Amino acid sequence: MPDKLLSQGSHSFTTAAGATLTYFVRGGGPRTLVNVAPGWGCASVLYQNSFRFLEDVFTFVHLETRGTRGSSFPADLSQMSSWHMSEDIDALRAHLGLEALDSLMGHSNGGSIATWYAIRFPTRVRKLVLVDTQAFGQQAQEVAGPATEAILAARPERDCVAAYSPYDPAAMTTDEAFGAALDAILPLYFAYPDKYLAYFKNEVFTNVPQAKCVQNQWPAEDQHRDQVEQLGGIRAETLVVVGREDFICPVPASELIVGRIPNAKLEIVEGSGHFPWIEQETSFESIMKDYSIQKPLWG
């Protein structure tokens, strides 16, 4: 792989299908870790800003999936599903000249995209890290739904819980409206919002989310809802990390994922919600450093 492909900073390339994809290289650690940003329009900015404490361990390649921050939208917007976005990962692999990715990571919907990649291209990724990951499938809904309801019932931020009930991503018409809708429910994503919310808004999630992404991803997901049923085909050694108090991608969903992937390990981070590396940085760093020194399954 030419060094220039992993030089620090922003990169873009044209895929075999003629699309433009962008990625950002940060850090200088010995292990290269491709991190897939969620496809709903948040971009990788929040990960670039908050994974800095791991940049001596990993060289991060933050991939922006189709439609996000310089990556082009597909001509057919029905191809904005997480299933389709996994093809962007394979385009990056080909661009880097690799037969297989050593390490692939995704958080939340980014984890779902990474999971689809490991399902669809099982020989092209060796190690998989799924952090507070969204899972698609009827069984995932059955285990996650009650857990989400229980967590929300116990939250003291009743105005945020009330705002979450009618939240409809597909109805977002402007970036500003999308940002305001997220702000209204954002405290729920933290176990300790009084301690971490201001930092997250001022120093981590500093960009405006893109409404066009979520408008089109949300309905497109209906094409491929059978992800959980296909987890058994994943060959990658898989680490699943989840915050104990995550309401949106709760622990039972991660337990289901681990139970279905043949070679998977679960780490539950106590005292954290949807962003365990922010609320429990030391614990998350320890988990990721242990991961970094493990050899891949294949050569």
N, C-alpha and C positions, 0 to 999 in steps of 0.2 A: 504494500500500500504506500503510495507516495506521501511523504511527510506533509506536503501542502494540504492534503485532504483533511488532516487533523490539526492544522495550525489554529492558534487561538483566534476566536472571533466568529463572525458570521460567514456562512457559505450558502451558495445556492447551486442547483444543478438541474438539468433537464432529464426527465425519465424517458425510458424507451417508448412510453405512450405519449410523449410530448408535453407532459405536465411539468411545472416548476415546483420544486420542493426546496425549503430552506432548513438549515440546521445551524446550531451554535455550539462551538467547542469551548469548554471551560475546564480549568484545572490541568494538573500535570501528573496525576497519580499513575502508577504502573499498570493498572487495569482499566481498559476502555469499557465504559458502560453507556450504552445507548438508552437514553431516557425519552420516552414517547409522551409528548404533551397530550392532554385530553383534546378531543375533537370538537368540543362545544364552544370554542372561541376564547378560552382564557389565555392561551399561548403558553410558552415555556418560561416566560419572564419570572413567574413566582418561584420556579425551581432554580433558575439561574441565581436569583437573589438569595435563596434560602439554603442551597446545598453547598455553599462556599466552605463550610467547615469540613466537608468531605473531599475537597479538591486536591488534597495531598495524597489521598488514597485512590481516587479515580480520575481518569480523564473522561469528563462527561461530554457526550454528544447529544444535545437536546434537539430532537426532531420536531418540527412543526408539521402537523398533518395537513392534509388538503384544506385549503380555504383560510388557513390561519397565518397571519403575520408574514406575508410574502409568498406563501405556498398557494398555488392557484386552485381555484374551485374546479371541479369536474364540469364538463359541459352538461352532463346529465346529473342533476342534483340529487336524484335518487341514489347515487353512488357516494353519498355522504355518511353512510353507516359506519359503525366501528369495524364491521366485517370488511368493508371495502378499504377502510383506512389502513388495515393491516398490510395491504399491498404497498403502501408508502414506505413501510419498514423494509420490505424486500427490495424496493427501488434504492433505498439508502445502502443496504448491504451490497447490492450490485455496484453502485457508484463507488463504494469503498474498496471494491475488488476482493471481497471476502467470500469464501465458500459458506461460512456460517458465522453468525455473530457469537462472540464469546459470552457476552452478558447483555441482557435486555431488561429494562425496568419500565414500569408504568405505575402511576398513581391515579386512583379514582377511575374515570373513564379511560385515561391513558393505560391503566392496568387492563381494562377490558380489551383495548386495541392490541396490547402486547399478548394477551391470552389468545386472541383470535390468530395472531401470527404464529404462536407456538402450536396451535391446532392445525392451521392450514399448511404450515411449512415446518413440520416437526424436525427435520434434519438440519435446519438452517439456524437454529439457536441452541446453545449448549446450556446456558444458565438463565433463569428467569426470576425476577424480583417483582412481586406484586404488592403494592402498598395501598391499603384501604381501597381495595379494588371493587369496582362495579361488576356484577355478574348477571348475565342474561339467562333467563329460563324460568319456567313455571316453578320449579323446585326452589330456585333462588328467591323468587317472590314469596313463596310460602314460608320460608324461614326468616327472611329479612323483614317482611311486613310487620309481624308481631313485635320483633325487637325494636324496630323504628318507633312504633306506637308506644311501647313501654318507656323508651328513652324520652320521647317528646312529652309524655304525660308527667314525667318527673322534672322537666326543666322549669326553672323559675321565670324564664323570659317568655311570658305568655303572649306578649305582642308579637314576638318572633314566631312562635308556634302558630298563631293565628294567621300570620302572613304566609307561612309555608303551605297551609292547607289549600289555597287556591292557586299556588304557584304553577304556571304552565309555560315551560321553556319555549314551546312552539309558538306561543302567542307574543313573544318579544319582537317588537317592530323596529326599535332603534337601539343603538348601543347604549345610549343614556338610560333608556327605560330598563334595559337588561341589567345595567350596573346598579340601578336603584333597587330593582327586585332582589338582586343578590345581597345588597347591603342590608335589606330588611330582615334577612334570615341568617346572615353571616355569623352572629354570635352562637348559633346552634352547632356550628362546626367545631367548636372548641369546648374542652372540658372546663377551661378557665378563661373565659372571654375577657374578664376584667384585666387579666394579666397580659394577654397576648393579642387581643383584637386590634388595638391601636398600632402595634408593631406590624402586624400583618398588612393592614391597610396602608400604612405610611411607607413601609420599607420592603415589603414582599410582593404583594399583588398591586403593582403600581401602574398597570396599564388598564385601559378600558376594554371590557370583553366585547367580542364581535357577535352581534345578534344574528347576522346572516348564517353563521355557523350552526348555532343551536336551533334556529328555525328549520334548518334543513336536515340536521343530524337526527333530531328527535323523531320525526315521522319515518325517516329512512330505516331506523333501527327495527321496525316491525318486520322487515324482510328476513331477519336472522335472529330469532329469539331462542335458539336451541343450543346455546353455548355450553351450559352445564352438562348436557347430555354427551358432549363431545370431549370433555376434559380428559377422559381416559386415554386419548390418543396423544397427549403431550409427552414428549420424550425428555424435555429439558429438566434438569434438576431445579426445583422451584422453591423459593423462599417466599412465604406469605407473611406480611407484617400488617397489623391492624391495631388501631387505638381502641382501648376498652370502651370508651364512651362515644364512639363514632355512631351517629344516628343515621347517616345517609348510606353508608356501606358497613353495616353493623357486623359484629363478631360472628354471628351464625352464618353469614354469607361466606366469610373467609374460611370458617370451619368446613362448610360444604365443599368449597374449592379444594381444600387440602385433602379432604376425604376422597375426592375423585381423581386427582392427579397422582399417578403412580409413585413418583419420587418427590414428595413435597414435605416441607417443614413449616410449622406455624409459630410465629412470635407475636404474642399479645402485649402491647405496650400499655401499662397501667397509667392512669392519670392523663390520658390524652384522648382527643377526639379524632377528627378527620386528618389532622396534620401532626402525626406523632413526632416527626423530626423537629418541629417547632416547639411543641410543648414539653417534650422529653428528649432534648437533643443528645444528652449523654448516653441514654439507653439506646437510642437509635444509632448513634455513632458506633457503639460497641457491637450492635447487631451487624452493621454494615462492614465493620472492620473484620469481624469473624468471617463474613461472607467473602471478603476480598482475598483472604489468604487461602481459601479452598481452591483446589485445582478443578478445572472443568471435567465433565464426564468423559469427553472424547478428546484425547490427544492435545 
